[in-house]
């Protein structure tokens, strides 16, 4: 079916990614946006942009009628759903067809068949695709499920049939925990997906997560474009993705590829899809699920095949045949991708919201950055906190890892706490470089990853912060003409505080800075935009920085540090109070309140549930005592640091 104008029913980096390829192929493009995304890059990149509703996803990007109305208003005759949101919604795909709009994705029935883990597994068993031993029957009685789990034997996985992303999933290692795990998994699945249906599977301990990229056209042709290893995961969310898999052999790739094609043919698949497998140490693999859409990590496949997968999607949706055969698929070199997030790894990966003061993605012949943000933009609480995907290609895996680590380090992201330093440390970890990856990698090497613990600022960090604060507050003409006496500052980096004395140079460029008991002579060689070039004892280095709202944000190679100038700040009186109250850690929606005024609570008890960026965050009592005040109510949209609840301590 032919079409001329493509509406991208998504946002952020994937919307920008699809728009670029659609334009290259000659299609007109339409972006959609919510209130929060009114000035987002994807709205400017497209030929047109249509407002589809409020910031909440249910009222905008997850509102099928709003998207179809946008098609009608703009004249778009095709929809590309990207990933997430409406991409695996068979009802939306059906509605597109009913409204004469081409859905650039698989047929609705294929989405439905693969959307239920239980139904998909039954179909895969019939198709001869290897599956993990387990139970996928209709009887959902909790006692019956517990009995089936005992037959399978622990460790056993309890999984929500209707969803993914780790929700409604539990790994049980002791039989006496089965009933409780079944109940919590079912409750979580019901809340997340509207279905409490569960399946059981034998737990495969520390396997590799290997997925095959498949493509099928409307003429019965289907092939696979190699595999991706997505084994390094946190909370069942992928952190590092690479292609090819480090332990893959040609024979194993063929077996897994043929199984993936069989899976796709079993549901009469059309378009781009990913068949996910667990691969154990012995080389046995088991079907996990099929994602009936383009994957976040598709760029690594593009870099090793030289193919544009979005272009393939558009051409197949227009009725064209697959452009090559299986024998013509060639894999060249190695590619690795990481996801740069606005999150704080040192505080349990807490998502961050707020303005982006500086975003300067790295460049390089072997580097690719897929982003959807700009300097001056904002990360809102309504959507996923991903800033960008940083991808690198190398002739070998070692080279790709080295190029990617540098690309991560060279990308400048200031204004929000982020996982940049964490990703860099992960990519340079000896076990990762050796290719010894599996789904338990992060748990195994947690002790080595210092970036998951609060950073301890050094005296030199404080000296740099003092220098930057001094540069910002000292007029340039005074630096050239007069001696400036030492300026004493009270600086804070995180919870650490330091008195810093900064003396601007009488002549030349050397600043004298005293941080605690340490004295530094720092030469300011050049300042250009947000970059400072400096030298200490003949050692030249550079850093990126931004000054805003009484603080300096800078990155000297260890990730962002934020230094506050508290010299003239009023005495703080809230510290004692904050020890007995819950403040919102970020902007978000209050989902549930588990306490009432007058309740007796204990330290660490979950009192509230806050939803932000598609994740539910439990908020716990900071101390034991009696709930004295509750200032919020369920379904209320909260601002960061807003007082929610106050406890009268014991």
C-alpha positions in Angstrom: 0.0 0.0 0.0 1.5 3.4 -1.0 1.7 6.4 1.3 3.2 9.8 1.1 3.1 11.4 4.6 4.3 9.6 7.7 3.1 10.6 11.2 5.6 9.5 13.9 3.5 8.5 17.0 6.3 9.0 19.4 8.7 11.5 20.9 12.4 12.0 21.8 15.3 10.3 20.1 13.3 7.6 18.3 11.0 10.2 16.7 14.0 12.2 15.5 15.6 8.9 14.2 12.5 8.0 12.2 11.9 11.5 10.8 15.4 11.7 9.4 15.1 8.4 7.4 11.6 9.2 6.3 12.7 12.5 4.9 15.7 10.9 3.1 13.2 8.5 1.3 11.1 11.5 0.2 8.2 11.2 2.6 6.6 14.2 4.3 6.7 13.9 8.1 4.4 14.8 10.9 5.4 15.0 14.6 3.0 14.9 17.5 3.6 16.5 20.9 2.1 16.9 24.3 2.1 20.1 26.4 5.5 19.0 27.9 7.0 18.6 24.5 5.8 21.8 22.8 9.4 22.9 22.0 11.0 19.4 21.8 13.5 18.8 19.0 11.4 16.3 17.2 8.6 18.9 16.7 11.0 21.1 14.8 12.7 18.4 12.8 9.5 17.2 11.2 7.7 19.1 8.4 4.7 19.6 10.6 3.7 19.1 14.2 0.3 18.5 15.8 -0.6 19.0 19.4 -2.3 15.9 20.9 -3.0 16.7 24.5 -1.7 17.2 28.0 1.6 16.0 29.3 0.5 12.7 30.8 1.0 9.8 28.4 -2.5 8.4 28.8 -3.9 11.7 27.5 -1.4 12.2 24.7 1.0 9.6 23.3 -1.1 6.7 24.6 -4.4 8.2 23.3 -5.1 6.4 20.0 -7.9 8.7 19.1 -5.8 11.8 19.5 -3.2 10.3 17.2 -5.7 9.3 14.6 -7.2 12.8 14.8 -3.7 14.2 14.2 -3.5 12.0 11.0 -6.8 13.4 9.8 -5.8 17.0 10.5 -2.4 16.7 8.8 -3.3 14.3 6.0 -0.9 11.7 7.2 -1.6 8.4 5.5 0.9 6.3 7.5 1.9 6.0 11.1 5.3 4.9 12.5 4.9 4.1 16.2 8.6 3.9 17.1 9.0 1.8 20.3 7.0 1.9 23.5 3.7 3.8 23.6 1.4 2.5 20.8 4.0 0.3 19.0 2.7 -3.1 20.4 -1.0 -2.2 20.6 -3.0 -4.4 18.3 -6.2 -2.3 18.8 -4.4 0.8 17.6 -3.0 -1.1 14.5 -6.5 -2.2 13.7 -7.9 1.3 14.2 -5.3 2.6 11.7 -6.4 0.1 9.1 -10.0 1.0 9.7 -9.2 4.7 9.2 -7.3 4.1 6.0 -3.9 4.7 7.6 -0.9 2.4 7.0 0.5 1.1 10.3 4.2 0.7 9.8 4.5 -2.5 11.9 3.3 -6.1 11.9 -0.3 -7.2 11.4 -2.6 -6.7 14.5 -2.9 -10.5 15.0 0.8 -11.0 15.1 1.0 -8.3 17.8 -1.8 -10.0 19.7 -0.3 -13.5 19.4 3.1 -12.4 20.7 1.7 -9.9 23.3 0.8 -12.7 25.7 3.8 -14.6 27.0 1.5 -17.6 27.7 0.0 -17.7 24.2 3.3 -16.9 22.6 5.0 -19.8 24.4 2.3 -22.2 23.4 2.7 -21.2 19.8 6.5 -21.4 19.9 6.3 -25.0 21.3 4.1 -25.9 18.4 6.5 -24.3 16.0 9.4 -26.3 17.4 11.2 -23.2 18.9 13.2 -24.2 22.0 11.4 -23.0 25.2 12.3 -22.9 28.9 10.5 -25.8 30.7 7.6 -24.4 32.7 3.8 -23.9 33.0 1.8 -21.8 30.7 -1.7 -23.2 31.2 -5.1 -21.6 31.8 -5.5 -22.6 35.5 -4.5 -19.5 37.4 -5.4 -20.6 40.9 -2.5 -19.5 43.2 -2.3 -22.9 45.0 -2.3 -24.7 41.7 0.5 -22.4 40.4 2.5 -23.0 43.5 2.1 -26.8 43.1 3.3 -26.5 39.4 6.2 -24.4 40.5 7.3 -27.1 42.9 7.1 -29.6 40.1 9.4 -27.4 38.0 11.7 -27.0 41.0 13.4 -23.9 42.4 14.9 -21.6 41.3 11.7 -20.7 39.3 10.6 -17.6 37.5 7.1 -16.2 38.0 6.2 -13.9 35.1 3.3 -11.7 34.1 2.0 -13.0 30.9 0.9 -9.7 29.5 3.9 -7.4 30.0 7.6 -7.0 30.3 10.2 -4.6 31.7 10.5 -6.6 34.9 7.1 -5.8 36.2 5.2 -8.8 37.6 8.4 -10.8 37.6 9.8 -12.7 40.6 12.7 -15.2 40.9 11.9 -17.6 43.8 14.7 -19.6 45.3 12.9 -21.2 48.3 9.6 -23.1 48.0 8.1 -21.5 51.1 8.2 -18.1 49.3 6.2 -19.3 46.3 2.7 -18.2 47.4 3.8 -14.8 48.5 5.7 -14.2 45.3 2.7 -15.4 43.2 0.5 -12.9 45.0 2.8 -9.9 44.6 3.6 -10.7 41.0 -0.1 -11.0 40.2 -0.9 -7.7 42.0 1.9 -5.9 40.2 0.9 -7.4 36.8 -2.7 -6.4 37.3 -1.7 -2.8 38.1 0.8 -2.5 35.3 -0.9 -4.4 32.5 -4.6 -4.9 33.5 -4.1 -8.6 33.6 -2.9 -10.8 36.5 -2.3 -13.9 34.3 1.0 -15.6 35.1 3.3 -18.2 33.6 6.1 -20.2 35.3 9.5 -21.0 34.0 12.6 -22.8 35.2 15.1 -20.1 36.1 18.1 -20.2 33.9 20.8 -18.8 36.2 23.1 -16.1 34.8 22.5 -16.8 31.1 23.2 -14.5 28.3 20.3 -12.5 26.9 20.7 -12.9 23.1 18.1 -11.5 20.6 17.8 -12.0 16.9 16.8 -9.2 14.6 14.2 -10.6 12.1 12.5 -9.0 9.1 9.6 -10.2 7.0 7.9 -8.8 4.0 4.3 -9.1 2.7 5.4 -11.7 0.1 6.3 -14.5 2.5 10.1 -13.8 2.7 11.8 -13.7 6.2 15.4 -13.4 7.3 17.5 -12.6 10.3 20.2 -9.9 10.5 22.5 -11.4 13.1 22.1 -11.1 16.8 22.6 -8.7 19.7 23.8 -9.5 23.2 21.9 -7.5 25.8 23.0 -9.4 28.8 24.0 -6.6 31.1 20.8 -5.5 32.7 19.5 -3.8 35.8 16.0 -4.6 37.0 15.4 -6.4 33.8 16.2 -3.2 31.8 19.1 -3.3 29.3 22.1 -1.2 30.1 24.6 -2.3 27.4 23.8 -3.8 24.0 26.2 -5.1 21.5 26.4 -6.9 18.2 27.5 -9.6 17.6 27.4 -11.7 20.7 30.9 -12.2 22.1 30.6 -16.0 22.3 28.6 -16.6 19.1 29.7 -19.2 16.6 28.5 -19.4 12.9 26.8 -22.7 13.7 25.0 -21.4 16.8 24.0 -18.2 15.0 22.4 -20.2 12.2 20.5 -22.4 14.7 19.3 -19.4 16.6 18.5 -17.4 13.5 16.5 -20.3 12.0 14.6 -20.6 15.3 13.8 -16.8 15.2 12.6 -17.0 11.6 10.4 -20.0 12.6 8.9 -17.9 15.4 8.2 -15.0 13.1 6.6 -17.3 10.4 4.4 -19.0 13.1 2.5 -15.7 13.5 2.7 -14.6 9.8 4.9 -11.7 10.8 5.6 -8.6 8.6 8.2 -5.9 9.3 10.9 -5.5 11.9 10.8 -7.8 15.0 13.1 -9.2 17.6 13.0 -12.7 19.0 14.7 -12.9 22.4 16.4 -16.0 23.8 18.3 -17.0 26.9 21.6 -18.6 26.1 23.2 -20.8 28.8 26.8 -21.7 29.3 26.4 -25.0 27.4 25.2 -23.4 24.2 21.5 -24.3 24.7 19.1 -21.5 24.0 15.4 -20.9 25.0 12.7 -18.6 23.6 12.0 -15.7 25.9 9.6 -13.4 24.0 9.2 -11.6 20.8 9.1 -7.8 20.6 6.8 -6.9 17.7 8.5 -3.5 16.9 11.8 -1.8 16.3 14.1 -2.1 19.3 15.9 0.7 21.2 19.2 -1.1 20.4 18.6 -1.4 16.7 21.6 0.9 15.9 24.2 -1.7 16.7 22.7 -4.0 14.1 22.7 -1.1 11.6 26.4 -0.4 12.3 27.6 -4.0 11.7 25.3 -4.7 8.7 25.4 -1.3 7.0 21.7 -1.3 6.7 19.0 1.3 7.7 16.3 -0.7 9.5 13.8 2.2 9.5 14.2 2.4 5.7 13.4 -1.3 5.5 10.3 -0.8 7.7 9.0 1.9 5.4 9.7 0.0 2.2 8.1 -3.2 3.5 5.0 -1.3 4.7 4.8 0.1 1.2 4.6 -3.4 -0.2 8.2 -3.9 -1.4 10.1 -7.1 -1.0 13.1 -7.6 1.3 16.1 -6.0 -0.5 18.5 -8.9 0.1 18.4 -12.6 0.8 19.8 -14.4 3.9 23.0 -15.4 2.0 23.7 -11.7 1.3 23.6 -10.6 5.0 27.1 -9.6 6.0 28.3 -8.8 9.5 31.3 -6.4 9.8 33.2 -5.5 12.9 31.6 -4.9 16.3 29.2 -2.3 17.7 28.2 -1.4 21.3 25.5 0.9 22.6 24.8 2.4 26.1 21.9 4.5 27.2 22.7 7.9 28.8 20.1 8.6 31.4 19.1 11.5 33.7 19.4 9.4 36.8 21.6 9.2 39.9 23.4 5.8 40.2 24.7 6.7 43.7 21.2 7.0 45.0 19.6 3.8 43.7 19.4 5.2 40.1 16.8 7.8 41.1 15.5 9.5 37.9 16.2 13.2 37.7 14.1 16.1 36.3 14.9 19.6 35.4 16.7 21.8 32.9 19.5 20.7 30.6 22.1 23.4 31.0 24.5 22.0 28.5 24.3 19.0 26.1 27.2 18.5 23.7 27.3 15.0 22.2 30.6 13.5 21.3 31.6 13.3 17.6 33.9 10.9 15.7 34.0 8.8 12.6 33.1 5.6 14.6 30.6 7.3 17.0 26.9 7.6 16.6 24.7 9.6 19.0 20.9 9.2 18.8 19.3 11.9 20.9 16.2 14.0 21.2 17.2 16.8 23.6 19.0 20.1 23.3 20.7 22.6 25.6 18.0 24.6 27.3 15.5 21.8 27.1 14.1 20.1 30.1 13.7 16.5 31.4 10.1 16.2 32.6 8.7 13.7 35.0 6.2 12.4 32.5 8.5 10.3 30.3 11.5 8.0 30.2 14.6 9.8 31.5 16.8 8.7 28.6 18.9 11.6 27.2 20.6 9.8 24.4 21.9 6.5 23.0 25.7 6.5 22.6 26.9 4.0 20.0 30.3 3.1 18.7 31.7 0.8 16.0 35.1 -0.9 15.9 36.9 -3.4 13.8 37.1 -5.5 17.0 35.1 -5.7 20.2 38.0 -4.2 22.2 38.2 -1.3 19.8 34.5 -0.7 19.9 34.5 -0.7 23.7 37.4 1.7 23.9 35.9 4.1 21.3 32.5 4.0 23.1 34.0 4.7 26.5 35.7 7.8 25.2 32.6 8.9 23.4 30.6 8.7 26.7 33.3 10.6 28.5 33.6 13.3 25.8 29.8 13.9 25.7 29.0 16.9 27.9 25.8 16.7 30.0 25.4 19.4 32.7 22.4 20.4 34.8 21.1 17.0 35.8 22.7 14.1 37.7 23.3 11.4 35.1 24.9 7.9 34.6 27.8 9.1 32.4 30.6 8.2 34.9 28.8 4.9 35.7 28.7 3.9 32.0 32.4 4.9 31.5 33.5 2.7 34.4 31.3 -0.2 33.2 32.8 -0.1 29.7 36.3 -0.1 31.1 35.7 -2.9 33.5 38.1 -5.8 32.8 35.3 -8.4 32.9 33.3 -6.5 30.3 36.4 -6.0 28.1 37.0 -9.8 28.3 33.4 -10.4 27.1 32.5 -12.2 30.3 28.9 -10.8 30.4 25.7 -12.4 31.6 22.4 -11.2 33.2 24.0 -11.4 36.7 27.0 -9.2 35.6 26.0 -6.0 37.6 25.2 -8.0 40.8 28.5 -9.9 40.5 30.6 -6.8 40.0 28.7 -4.3 42.2 31.7 -4.0 44.6 33.9 -2.8 41.7 31.6 -0.1 40.5 32.4 2.8 42.8 30.1 5.1 40.8 27.1 3.4 42.4 28.1 5.0 45.7 28.2 8.7 46.6 31.2 10.5 45.2 33.7 11.9 47.7 34.9 15.2 46.5 38.7 15.9 46.7 40.4 19.1 47.8 41.2 19.7 44.1 37.5 19.4 43.2 36.8 22.1 45.6 39.7 24.2 44.2 38.3 23.9 40.7 34.9 24.8 42.0 36.4 27.9 43.7 38.2 28.8 40.5 35.1 28.6 38.4 33.0 30.5 40.9 35.8 33.2 41.0 36.0 33.4 37.2 32.2 33.8 37.0 32.0 36.5 39.7 35.2 38.5 38.7 34.9 41.1 35.9 37.4 40.5 33.2 38.8 44.1 33.2 39.7 43.8 36.9 41.7 40.7 36.2 43.8 42.6 33.8 44.4 45.8 35.9 44.4 45.2 39.6 45.3 42.8 42.4 42.3 41.2 44.0 42.6 40.1 47.6 41.8 36.5 48.5 38.1 35.9 48.4 36.8 33.4 51.0 33.9 31.1 49.9 31.9 28.5 51.6 31.4 25.8 49.0 29.4 22.6 49.1 29.6 19.6 46.8 26.8 17.1 47.7 26.9 16.8 51.5 30.6 17.8 51.7 31.5 21.4 52.7 34.8 23.2 52.4 36.1 26.7 53.0 37.9 27.8 49.8 40.1 31.0 49.5 40.5 32.2 45.9 43.1 34.8 44.9 43.0 36.1 41.3 46.4 36.8 39.6 48.2 40.1 39.9 49.9 39.5 36.6 49.7 36.6 34.2 47.2 33.8 34.6 48.0 31.9 37.8 45.3 31.8 40.4 46.2 30.9 44.0 43.5 28.7 45.7 43.5 27.3 49.2 41.0 24.5 49.8 41.2 23.4 53.4 44.8 22.6 54.1 45.8 22.3 50.4 47.1 25.1 48.2 46.9 25.0 44.4 48.4 27.3 41.7 46.1 26.9 38.7 46.9 28.7 35.4 43.9 29.7 33.4 45.0 29.2 29.8 41.7 29.7 27.9 38.0 30.0 28.5 35.7 29.5 25.5 32.0 29.1 25.9 31.5 26.3 28.5 35.0 25.0 28.3 38.0 25.9 30.5 41.6 25.0 29.7 43.9 25.1 32.7 47.3 23.9 33.9 48.7 22.7 37.2 52.5 22.1 37.5 52.8 22.1 33.7 50.0 19.6 33.3 47.4 20.9 30.9 43.8 19.8 31.1 40.3 21.0 30.3 36.8 20.8 31.8 33.3 21.7 30.9 31.2 23.9 33.1 28.1 26.0 33.5 27.2 28.5 36.2 23.5 28.8 37.1 21.4 29.8 40.1 24.2 30.1 42.6 25.9 26.9 41.6 28.6 25.7 39.2 28.1 22.5 37.3 31.3 21.0 36.0 32.8 17.8 34.6 36.6 17.3 34.9 36.4 13.8 33.7 34.7 12.0 36.6 31.1 12.9 35.7 29.2 16.0 36.7 29.8 17.7 40.1 27.6 20.4 41.4 29.2 23.0 43.7 27.0 25.4 45.6 28.3 28.7 46.9 26.8 29.0 50.4 28.9 31.9 51.4 25.9 34.3 51.8 23.2 31.6 52.3 21.1 32.0 55.4 21.5 29.5 58.2 19.7 26.3 57.4 16.9 25.4 59.8 15.3 22.6 57.8 17.9 19.9 58.4 16.3 18.7 61.7 12.8 18.8 60.2 13.8 16.9 57.1 14.8 14.0 59.3 11.2 13.4 60.2 9.4 14.3 57.0 9.0 12.9 53.4 9.7 15.3 50.6 9.1 14.4 47.0 12.5 13.3 45.5 11.4 14.4 42.0 8.4 15.7 40.1 5.8 12.9 39.9 2.3 11.6 40.4 1.3 10.3 43.8 -0.2 6.9 43.2 -0.9 5.6 46.6 -0.8 6.7 50.3 -0.5 3.8 52.7 -0.8 5.7 56.0 -3.2 8.0 57.8 -2.7 10.8 60.3 -2.4 9.1 63.7 -0.8 5.9 62.4 2.2 4.5 64.2 5.0 3.8 61.7 8.5 2.4 61.8 11.7 3.6 60.1 11.9 2.2 56.6 8.2 1.4 56.3 6.8 2.3 52.8 4.2 5.0 53.3 3.7 6.3 49.8 4.2 5.4 46.1 5.3 8.0 43.6 5.2 7.4 39.9 7.7 9.3 37.7 9.1 8.4 34.3 7.1 5.2 34.0 8.6 3.8 37.3 7.0 3.5 40.7 9.1 4.7 43.6 8.3 3.6 47.2 8.8 6.4 49.7 9.8 5.2 53.2 9.4 6.6 56.7 12.7 8.3 57.6 12.1 7.6 61.3 9.8 5.7 63.7 6.9 7.6 65.2 3.3 8.7 64.6 2.1 10.3 61.4 1.4 13.9 62.3 0.6 15.6 59.0 -0.2 14.5 55.4 -0.1 17.4 52.9 -0.9 15.5 49.7 -3.5 13.1 48.3 -3.6 10.3 45.8 -3.5 11.3 42.1 -1.9 14.6 42.9 0.9 15.9 40.7 3.8 16.8 43.0 6.9 19.0 42.5 10.4 18.1 43.6 11.1 18.7 47.3 7.4 19.3 48.1 6.6 18.3 51.7 4.4 15.2 51.6 4.2 13.8 55.1 5.5 14.7 58.6 6.1 12.2 61.5 6.3 13.0 65.2 9.3 10.9 66.1 9.4 8.5 69.0 
